Amino acid sequence: MSRDAILALALIAMIGLVSVRFPGFASPDSLLGVFNDTSILIILALGQMAVVLTRCIDLSMASNLALTGMCCAMLNAAYPQLPIVLLLVVAMLIGALLGSINGVLVWKLDIPPIVVTLGTLTIFRGVIFLISDGQWVNAHEMSPAFKALPRAEVLGLPMLSWVALICIALMYFVVTRTPQGRAFFAVGGNPDAAVYTGIDVGRTRFNAFVLSGALSGICGYLWVSRYAVAYVDIAGGFELDVVAACVIGGISIAGGIGSVAGAVLGALFLGVIKNALPVVNISPFWQQAISGAAIIIAVVFNARAERRSGRIILRQAETT
């Protein structure tokens, strides 16, 4: 049985256990609500997946989200007549620019990705304080259209959920149907061999960081517009949830192994935990402990699976 299938069964089993005590939790409306609440985490996990596949990591995604969200909120407060589509494009471009900073430092200066993104994590938060002077942008300063997009429903689903579904579809296409997607796997599986096949390892990692940044930028607008507030500490610590979603979803930190389905299931696993545990009156501290235990178990499971498989996924990705 595949790793994704096992995780899907574990997710179904967890929903079933909670629904034994609270039957309403497994209702379609409730599950759609969980998906909607987890949509931003899903989008960020997809971006992190692209980076991790190349043997890198992006710890600045939440700070990128926060800085982009603040920029969008301030733009909307100053120019409320700006079209929302334009703000979305601006958010994506700002996020991609911030991601490219990480990519250039990793590519051209050969600085370890964890060091680069720890540094930019702090820098981005500092820039938020500088441009906002430490002030919040509150709901009354935002235009109704700015706040309405994530909540607007199309065919019974909020736009926030539709954006997540679109990102899932696009990421699946990139990873499975494009040379860039195959390059992500090849670089993460064996960077030296990738060079001999004509793949530019540095540029591939740069592209992964830009993609990660663009998705973070989109989430910046979605987060701020959904919660109708922007401040320095938006999504503080959320980068840990993003990495956890990837690890639980079977994305190998060693690079070269992973899938879009795994990233989505990992994010949903955390989303169900965060939505289910309060329902059964479990302390927030226990929620963190349970999430942490799930991460450790996933890492152990992934390590054993990789040893057994001999990194077959990588070899298939390189030969396709």
ZIRADA-V246118 format. One record per residue. N is the residue number from 0. OMEGA is omega in degrees with one decimal (none if undefined). BURIAL is # if it has 24 or more other C-alpha atoms within 12 Angstrom, else .. Layout:
BEGIN
((N/OMEGA/BURIAL) (N/OMEGA/BURIAL))
END
This chain:
BEGIN
((0/-176.6/.) (1/178.5/.) (2/-179.5/#) (3/179.8/#) (4/178.4/.) (5/179.7/.) (6/178.0/#) (7/178.1/#) (8/177.9/.) (9/178.9/#) (10/178.3/#) (11/179.9/.) (12/179.9/.) (13/177.1/#) (14/179.2/#) (15/180.0/.) (16/179.8/.) (17/-176.9/#) (18/175.4/.) (19/180.0/.) (20/-179.6/.) (21/-174.6/.) (22/-178.0/.) (23/-177.8/.) (24/-178.1/#) (25/178.7/#) (26/-179.7/.) (27/-179.8/.) (28/179.9/.) (29/-179.4/.) (30/175.2/#) (31/176.2/#) (32/176.9/#) (33/178.6/#) (34/-179.8/#) (35/178.9/#) (36/-176.0/#) (37/-172.4/#) (38/-178.6/#) (39/177.4/#) (40/178.7/#) (41/-178.5/#) (42/179.5/#) (43/178.8/#) (44/177.0/#) (45/177.0/#) (46/178.5/#) (47/179.0/#) (48/-179.3/#) (49/-179.6/#) (50/-177.2/#) (51/177.5/#) (52/-178.5/#) (53/-178.9/#) (54/175.7/#) (55/175.8/#) (56/-179.7/#) (57/179.3/#) (58/-177.0/#) (59/-173.5/#) (60/-179.4/#) (61/177.8/#) (62/173.4/#) (63/177.1/#) (64/-176.5/#) (65/-179.3/#) (66/178.5/#) (67/178.5/#) (68/178.2/#) (69/178.0/#) (70/179.7/#) (71/-179.6/#) (72/179.7/#) (73/176.6/#) (74/-179.9/#) (75/179.2/#) (76/-178.5/#) (77/-177.8/.) (78/-175.6/.) (79/-178.6/.) (80/180.0/.) (81/178.5/.) (82/-179.3/.) (83/178.1/#) (84/178.3/.) (85/178.1/.) (86/176.7/#) (87/178.2/#) (88/178.6/.) (89/179.4/#) (90/-179.5/#) (91/-179.1/#) (92/178.0/#) (93/179.1/#) (94/179.4/#) (95/177.9/#) (96/179.0/#) (97/176.4/#) (98/-179.7/#) (99/176.0/#) (100/175.3/#) (101/-176.9/#) (102/-179.7/#) (103/-179.0/#) (104/178.3/#) (105/-174.7/#) (106/-171.0/#) (107/-178.1/.) (108/176.8/.) (109/176.6/.) (110/178.7/.) (111/-176.2/.) (112/-178.5/#) (113/178.4/#) (114/179.4/.) (115/-172.9/#) (116/170.9/#) (117/178.4/#) (118/-179.0/.) (119/174.0/#) (120/-179.3/#) (121/-179.1/#) (122/-178.9/.) (123/177.7/#) (124/178.1/#) (125/178.9/.) (126/177.0/#) (127/-179.7/#) (128/-178.0/#) (129/-175.4/.) (130/-178.6/.) (131/-175.2/#) (132/178.2/.) (133/-177.4/.) (134/175.7/.) (135/166.3/#) (136/-173.0/#) (137/-173.8/.) (138/-175.8/#) (139/178.1/.) (140/-178.8/.) (141/-179.7/#) (142/178.1/#) (143/-179.8/.) (144/179.9/#) (145/-177.7/#) (146/-170.6/#) (147/-170.1/.) (148/-176.6/#) (149/-176.4/#) (150/-179.0/#) (151/-176.3/.) (152/174.6/.) (153/-178.1/.) (154/175.4/.) (155/179.2/.) (156/175.0/#) (157/-179.6/#) (158/177.3/#) (159/177.8/#) (160/179.0/#) (161/178.2/#) (162/178.2/#) (163/179.9/#) (164/178.3/#) (165/179.2/.) (166/177.8/#) (167/-178.7/#) (168/-179.6/.) (169/-179.3/.) (170/177.0/#) (171/179.0/#) (172/-178.7/.) (173/-173.8/#) (174/-172.5/#) (175/-171.6/#) (176/-177.3/.) (177/175.4/.) (178/179.5/.) (179/178.2/#) (180/178.2/#) (181/178.0/#) (182/176.5/#) (183/-179.5/#) (184/-176.7/#) (185/-179.6/#) (186/179.7/#) (187/-178.4/#) (188/-179.7/#) (189/-176.9/#) (190/-178.6/#) (191/178.4/.) (192/-179.7/.) (193/178.9/#) (194/-177.9/.) (195/176.6/.) (196/177.4/.) (197/179.8/.) (198/175.5/#) (199/-174.8/#) (200/-178.8/#) (201/-179.5/#) (202/178.8/#) (203/177.3/#) (204/175.7/#) (205/179.6/#) (206/178.8/#) (207/178.8/#) (208/177.6/#) (209/177.7/#) (210/177.7/#) (211/-180.0/#) (212/179.7/#) (213/178.2/#) (214/175.3/#) (215/179.2/#) (216/176.6/#) (217/179.5/#) (218/177.1/#) (219/177.0/#) (220/-176.5/#) (221/-179.5/#) (222/-176.2/#) (223/-178.8/#) (224/-179.5/#) (225/-177.3/#) (226/174.4/#) (227/174.6/#) (228/176.7/#) (229/179.3/#) (230/-171.1/#) (231/-171.3/#) (232/175.4/#) (233/174.7/#) (234/178.6/#) (235/-179.5/#) (236/-176.1/.) (237/178.5/#) (238/178.1/#) (239/176.2/#) (240/-179.0/#) (241/178.3/#) (242/179.3/#) (243/179.3/#) (244/179.6/#) (245/-178.7/#) (246/179.3/#) (247/-179.5/#) (248/175.6/#) (249/175.2/#) (250/-174.6/#) (251/176.3/#) (252/177.7/#) (253/176.9/#) (254/171.1/#) (255/-178.0/#) (256/178.2/#) (257/-179.9/#) (258/176.8/#) (259/179.0/#) (260/178.8/#) (261/179.3/#) (262/-179.7/#) (263/-179.6/#) (264/177.1/#) (265/177.6/#) (266/179.2/#) (267/177.7/#) (268/177.8/#) (269/179.6/#) (270/178.3/#) (271/177.9/#) (272/-176.1/#) (273/178.6/#) (274/-174.5/#) (275/-174.3/#) (276/175.0/#) (277/-180.0/.) (278/-179.5/.) (279/173.4/.) (280/175.7/.) (281/-177.1/.) (282/176.3/.) (283/178.9/.) (284/175.4/.) (285/176.8/.) (286/178.4/#) (287/179.7/.) (288/179.9/.) (289/177.3/.) (290/178.8/#) (291/178.4/.) (292/178.6/.) (293/179.5/#) (294/-179.0/#) (295/178.9/.) (296/179.9/.) (297/179.5/#) (298/179.1/#) (299/-179.7/.) (300/-179.0/.) (301/-178.8/#) (302/179.5/#) (303/-179.6/.) (304/-179.9/.) (305/178.6/#) (306/-179.7/.) (307/-173.7/.) (308/-177.3/.) (309/177.4/.) (310/179.5/#) (311/-178.4/.) (312/-180.0/#) (313/-176.4/#) (314/177.3/.) (315/-177.7/.) (316/-176.6/#) (317/-175.5/#) (318/-179.8/.) (319/none/.))
END
